[in-house]
């Protein structure tokens, strides 16, 4: 569940919340990549006569991959959150509670490759781990935590009734 770090308890984000954040990010990045790199995986039917088009598609695919990696690594380093994680109110931190450095963000992303090579077992490990860490989290010594809900003002304090006197 959580870990008490002295000042406050930390609650780790579970598998389904993390998958939902990933799906939000995947949809967002797919839309953006589709707009910025419209040539991805689109060869014309007569591609033999347009050999240069293969080169353009290849470059477009490489730039797309770099953009996807940059999205994750830069947001993890900058905020500890991608848009999907912001929406689901979760954040990536180092195991000691500090923010993720650029190097550890990149290491964490490279850990995704290992999780994929294990046919997803590295991601499923989140379900069984006491700190809800996947293999990529263990490699980079990161945890994904739920952020505390923002304090909401009581409606009576926001809209006080006029006094009767």
VMD Tcl script that draws the C-alpha trace (Angstrom):
set ca {
  {0.00 0.00 0.00}
  {2.08 2.88 1.27}
  {5.26 3.74 3.06}
  {5.61 6.19 5.92}
  {8.51 8.53 5.26}
  {8.22 10.40 8.55}
  {6.37 13.53 7.47}
  {3.63 11.80 5.51}
  {2.67 8.43 4.09}
  {3.35 7.67 0.43}
  {0.81 5.67 -1.53}
  {2.18 3.93 -4.62}
  {0.20 4.07 -7.85}
  {-1.08 0.68 -8.93}
  {-1.00 -1.10 -12.26}
  {-4.39 0.00 -13.63}
  {-3.92 3.68 -12.81}
  {-0.52 3.59 -14.48}
  {-1.93 1.79 -17.55}
  {-4.67 4.43 -17.82}
  {-2.04 7.21 -17.71}
  {-0.02 5.36 -20.35}
  {-3.09 5.06 -22.61}
  {-3.77 8.81 -22.33}
  {-0.14 9.50 -23.28}
  {-0.24 6.96 -26.13}
  {-3.36 8.54 -27.64}
  {-1.96 12.05 -27.27}
  {1.44 11.24 -28.75}
  {-0.18 9.24 -31.59}
  {-2.26 12.25 -32.62}
  {0.71 14.62 -32.43}
  {3.05 12.23 -34.28}
  {0.40 11.65 -36.97}
  {0.17 15.39 -37.57}
  {3.89 16.17 -37.43}
  {5.10 13.06 -39.32}
  {2.34 12.17 -41.81}
  {4.64 9.88 -43.81}
  {5.07 7.23 -41.12}
  {4.52 3.74 -42.53}
  {2.85 5.08 -45.69}
  {4.51 3.81 -48.84}
  {2.79 4.48 -52.17}
  {1.64 1.47 -54.15}
  {4.29 2.11 -56.82}
  {7.10 2.76 -54.35}
  {9.70 1.15 -56.64}
  {9.60 4.19 -58.93}
  {9.75 6.55 -55.94}
  {12.82 5.17 -54.14}
  {13.42 8.47 -52.35}
  {10.06 8.07 -50.62}
  {11.43 5.05 -48.71}
  {14.19 7.28 -47.36}
  {11.66 9.93 -46.28}
  {9.50 7.33 -44.53}
  {12.57 5.92 -42.76}
  {13.69 9.35 -41.56}
  {10.12 10.13 -40.47}
  {9.95 6.90 -38.45}
  {13.29 7.57 -36.75}
  {12.24 11.13 -35.85}
  {8.94 9.79 -34.51}
  {10.72 7.35 -32.20}
  {13.02 10.12 -30.96}
  {9.99 12.36 -30.33}
  {8.26 9.63 -28.31}
  {11.36 9.02 -26.18}
  {11.87 12.77 -25.72}
  {8.24 13.22 -24.60}
  {8.64 10.72 -21.77}
  {12.16 11.59 -20.68}
  {11.72 15.38 -20.77}
  {8.41 15.38 -18.91}
  {9.69 12.92 -16.29}
  {12.74 15.11 -15.74}
  {10.85 18.42 -15.82}
  {7.77 17.54 -13.74}
  {7.94 13.86 -12.87}
  {4.73 13.57 -14.88}
  {3.53 13.26 -18.44}
  {0.07 14.59 -19.36}
  {-1.44 11.18 -18.61}
  {0.14 11.09 -15.16}
  {-1.03 14.66 -14.49}
  {-4.58 13.69 -15.42}
  {-4.48 10.67 -13.10}
  {-2.74 12.57 -10.30}
  {0.38 10.40 -10.12}
  {4.06 11.29 -10.23}
  {7.44 9.59 -10.70}
  {10.00 10.08 -7.93}
  {13.33 8.51 -7.07}
  {13.21 5.79 -4.44}
  {14.41 8.28 -1.80}
  {11.61 10.74 -2.65}
  {13.73 13.15 -4.69}
  {12.92 14.30 -8.21}
  {14.09 12.27 -11.20}
  {17.25 13.54 -12.93}
  {17.60 13.51 -16.70}
  {19.94 10.51 -16.56}
  {17.57 8.45 -14.44}
  {14.62 9.46 -16.64}
  {16.52 8.18 -19.67}
  {17.56 5.02 -17.81}
  {13.92 4.42 -16.85}
  {12.85 4.76 -20.48}
  {15.56 2.33 -21.58}
  {14.13 -0.03 -18.95}
  {10.90 -0.05 -20.98}
  {12.88 -1.92 -23.64}
  {13.75 -4.65 -21.16}
  {10.11 -4.87 -20.07}
  {9.09 -5.31 -23.71}
  {11.80 -7.94 -24.26}
  {10.31 -9.93 -21.37}
  {6.99 -9.90 -23.27}
  {5.46 -7.48 -20.79}
  {6.40 -9.37 -17.63}
  {8.51 -6.39 -16.58}
  {5.36 -4.25 -16.59}
  {3.17 -6.91 -14.95}
  {5.67 -7.05 -12.09}
  {3.99 -3.83 -10.85}
  {1.02 -5.93 -9.72}
  {3.10 -8.13 -7.41}
  {5.72 -5.71 -6.09}
  {5.23 -4.17 -2.64}
  {6.32 -0.74 -3.95}
  {4.40 -1.21 -7.23}
  {7.65 -1.04 -9.22}
  {8.06 -2.49 -12.68}
  {11.45 -3.68 -13.87}
  {12.04 -0.26 -15.47}
  {11.41 1.38 -12.07}
  {13.81 -0.99 -10.34}
  {16.52 -0.30 -12.93}
  {16.24 3.48 -12.42}
  {15.32 3.32 -8.69}
  {12.02 5.13 -9.27}
  {8.55 4.81 -7.80}
  {5.22 6.12 -9.04}
  {3.15 7.68 -6.28}
  {-0.36 9.02 -5.95}
  {-0.37 12.73 -5.25}
  {-2.53 14.02 -2.41}
  {-5.85 15.41 -3.52}
  {-5.91 19.21 -3.54}
  {-7.61 20.73 -0.52}
  {-11.05 21.97 -1.48}
  {-12.52 24.97 0.26}
  {-15.83 24.41 2.00}
  {-18.70 26.00 0.07}
  {-19.88 27.82 3.18}
  {-16.53 29.59 3.38}
  {-16.45 30.42 -0.30}
  {-20.01 31.82 -0.41}
  {-20.81 33.11 3.09}
  {-24.37 34.14 3.83}
  {-24.96 37.77 4.67}
  {-25.47 38.37 8.36}
  {-28.98 39.11 9.61}
  {-28.01 42.16 11.64}
}
mol new
graphics top color blue
foreach p $ca { graphics top sphere $p radius 0.5 }
foreach p [lrange $ca 0 end-1] q [lrange $ca 1 end] { graphics top cylinder $p $q radius 0.2 }
display resetview
